[in-house]
């Protein structure tokens, strides 16, 4: 009887231990896990950063030469303006624009109306035109102007389709081309109008270009240099020439 009681007690004790063990919350197991990020994500991030850091493409802005006035010329503190620029240059020029090698030309003042369909081979220079001239063997056109007209007299009849090119002297590269217009009245005469800002109103006091007139087959009919020259001003206090755009002189050091 006593042995049976001991067995029952032992059984109850073991059962109690098992019950307590079952009710205890097990500790979580720590498992190390490595997550691999797809390579495409990294590549995408790099590409996005590169694209974001890329500078915008450069653009070329057409040159616009501002017209200087007395008020704008004196707006810079310490700047001085030569007296020649207080008053506009004389608009009266002598001559009909005849230059060398069968070339005649003139430039129209700033603000002039467009040339239209006038046959300048027949009628010649308008009354307000500034005639070209030859000085020391150099063909000279007086600028600034709204446009300049060149009239060519050739040794034979010309047809439509010709061109007039303006080239840089130092490398013989053309940067501007216009039509060579045949005169309806004179078969061996053609004319062209130049309006490029670097020709009629450049940011320089003067610039020389090589002018070439060609026929429809690109054969050269006329070639020669022309100096596009602005009226020279009085010199600045230090003997230099004022800026051709702003008309400013260097500041004096007091």
C-alpha positions in Angstrom: 0.0 0.0 0.0 2.8 2.4 0.9 4.6 1.5 -2.3 1.6 2.4 -4.3 1.3 5.8 -2.6 5.0 6.5 -3.4 4.4 5.6 -7.0 1.4 7.9 -7.3 3.3 10.8 -5.6 6.3 10.3 -8.0 3.9 10.3 -11.0 2.2 13.5 -9.8 5.5 15.2 -9.3 6.8 14.4 -12.7 3.4 15.4 -14.2 3.6 18.8 -12.5 7.1 19.4 -13.8 6.0 18.6 -17.3 3.0 20.9 -17.0 5.2 23.8 -15.8 7.6 23.3 -18.6 4.8 23.3 -21.2 3.5 26.6 -19.9 6.8 28.4 -20.0 7.3 30.8 -23.1 10.2 29.5 -25.2 13.0 32.0 -26.0 13.1 33.1 -29.7 15.8 31.7 -31.8 18.1 34.3 -33.5 18.7 33.3 -37.1 21.2 35.3 -39.2 19.9 35.9 -42.7 21.6 37.8 -45.6 19.4 39.6 -48.0 20.9 40.2 -51.5 19.9 43.4 -53.2 19.5 43.0 -57.0 22.4 44.6 -58.9 20.0 46.4 -61.1 18.9 48.6 -58.2 22.4 49.8 -57.6 23.0 50.4 -61.3 19.7 52.3 -61.5 20.7 54.5 -58.6 24.1 55.3 -60.1 22.6 56.1 -63.5 20.0 58.4 -61.9 22.7 60.3 -60.0 24.8 60.7 -63.2 21.9 62.0 -65.2 21.0 64.4 -62.4 24.5 65.7 -62.3 24.8 66.2 -66.0 25.0 69.9 -67.1 22.5 71.3 -69.5 23.7 71.5 -73.1 25.2 74.8 -74.1 23.2 77.1 -76.4 24.3 79.7 -78.8 22.7 83.0 -78.5 22.6 85.3 -81.6 24.7 88.4 -81.2 22.8 91.5 -80.5 24.8 94.7 -80.4 23.0 97.3 -78.2 22.9 100.9 -79.4 24.8 103.1 -77.0 23.4 106.5 -76.0 24.8 109.2 -73.8 22.8 108.1 -70.8 23.7 104.5 -71.1 27.4 105.3 -71.8 27.6 107.3 -68.6 25.8 104.8 -66.4 28.9 103.1 -65.3 30.5 104.9 -62.3 33.9 106.4 -63.3 33.4 105.8 -67.0 33.9 108.6 -69.5 32.5 109.1 -73.0 34.4 110.8 -75.8 32.7 114.0 -77.1 32.5 112.4 -80.6 29.8 110.0 -79.4 27.6 112.6 -77.8 26.6 113.7 -81.3 25.7 111.2 -84.1 28.1 110.8 -87.0 27.4 112.8 -90.1 24.9 111.2 -92.4 26.1 112.9 -95.5 28.6 111.0 -97.6 30.1 112.0 -101.0 30.1 109.6 -103.9 27.9 107.0 -105.6 29.4 104.0 -103.8 31.7 103.0 -106.7 34.7 100.9 -105.6 37.3 98.8 -107.3 37.0 95.8 -109.7 33.5 96.5 -110.8 32.0 96.7 -107.3 29.6 99.3 -106.1 28.1 99.3 -102.6 26.4 101.3 -99.8 25.0 100.7 -96.3 21.7 102.0 -95.1 21.5 103.7 -91.7 20.0 101.9 -88.7 16.2 101.9 -88.7 16.0 102.0 -92.5 13.2 100.1 -94.2 13.9 96.7 -95.9 15.2 96.9 -99.5 12.1 95.3 -101.0 12.1 94.2 -104.7 13.8 97.3 -106.1 16.2 96.6 -109.0 19.3 98.2 -107.5 21.3 97.3 -110.5 19.2 99.8 -112.4 18.4 102.5 -109.8 21.6 102.5 -107.7 22.0 103.8 -104.2 19.0 105.3 -102.4 19.3 109.0 -101.3 20.0 108.1 -97.6 22.6 105.4 -98.4 26.2 105.7 -97.1 28.3 105.1 -100.2 31.3 102.7 -100.2 34.7 104.1 -101.2 38.3 103.2 -101.9 40.9 104.4 -99.5 44.6 103.4 -99.9 43.5 100.7 -102.4 41.0 99.2 -99.9 37.2 98.9 -100.5 35.5 100.4 -97.4 31.8 100.2 -96.4 30.6 102.6 -93.7 28.7 100.9 -90.8 26.7 100.5 -88.5 23.8 100.0 -90.8 20.5 98.2 -91.1 21.8 96.4 -94.2 24.5 96.9 -96.9 24.0 96.4 -100.6 26.7 95.2 -103.0 26.3 95.6 -106.8 28.6 93.6 -109.0 29.3 94.3 -112.7 30.5 91.2 -114.5 32.0 90.6 -117.9 29.1 88.5 -119.1 25.4 87.8 -118.5 24.5 86.2 -115.2 21.6 83.9 -114.4 19.6 83.2 -111.3 20.9 80.8 -108.7 24.1 82.6 -107.8 25.3 83.3 -104.3 27.4 85.8 -102.4 29.5 84.5 -99.5 31.1 86.3 -96.7 34.3 84.6 -95.5 36.7 85.1 -92.7 40.1 86.2 -94.1 42.3 84.2 -91.8 40.8 80.8 -92.7 38.8 81.3 -95.8 35.7 79.9 -94.1 32.3 81.1 -95.1 29.9 82.0 -92.3 27.2 83.9 -94.2 25.6 83.4 -97.6 22.9 85.4 -99.5 21.4 85.2 -103.0 23.0 87.0 -105.9 20.0 88.7 -107.6 20.3 89.4 -111.4 19.3 92.8 -112.5 16.4 92.8 -114.9 17.6 95.9 -116.6 21.3 95.1 -117.0 22.1 91.5 -117.9 25.7 91.5 -116.6 24.9 93.1 -113.2 23.8 91.4 -110.0 23.3 92.6 -106.5 23.0 91.3 -102.9 21.9 92.5 -99.5 23.9 91.8 -96.4 22.2 92.0 -93.0 24.2 89.7 -90.7 25.0 91.5 -87.5 28.7 90.6 -87.6 28.8 92.4 -91.0 26.6 95.5 -90.6 27.0 96.1 -86.9 29.7 94.0 -85.3 31.1 94.5 -81.7 34.2 95.9 -83.4 35.3 99.3 -84.8 36.2 97.6 -88.1 36.4 94.1 -89.6 37.6 92.9 -93.1 35.9 90.1 -94.9 36.5 88.2 -98.1 33.5 88.6 -100.4 32.9 86.0 -103.2 30.2 86.1 -105.8 29.5 82.8 -107.5 27.2 81.5 -110.2 24.7 78.6 -109.9 27.6 76.2 -110.6 29.6 77.6 -107.7 32.1 79.2 -110.1 33.7 82.3 -108.7 32.6 85.5 -110.6 34.0 88.1 -108.2 36.3 87.9 -105.2 37.8 90.6 -103.0 38.2 92.0 -99.5 36.0 94.7 -98.0 36.6 96.6 -94.8 33.4 97.2 -92.9 34.4 100.3 -90.8 32.6 102.3 -88.1 33.3 106.0 -87.8 36.3 106.4 -85.5 35.7 108.3 -82.3 37.8 110.6 -80.2 40.3 108.6 -78.1 39.9 108.1 -74.4 41.9 109.9 -71.7 44.6 107.2 -71.9 44.8 107.2 -75.7 42.8 104.0 -76.1 39.7 103.5 -78.3 36.3 103.3 -76.5 34.5 100.0 -76.3 32.8 99.6 -79.7 29.5 98.4 -78.1 29.1 100.3 -74.9 31.2 103.3 -75.9 32.8 103.3 -72.4 36.4 104.4 -71.8 38.6 102.9 -69.1 38.1 104.3 -65.6 40.7 106.8 -64.4 42.7 105.9 -61.4 42.6 108.8 -59.0 
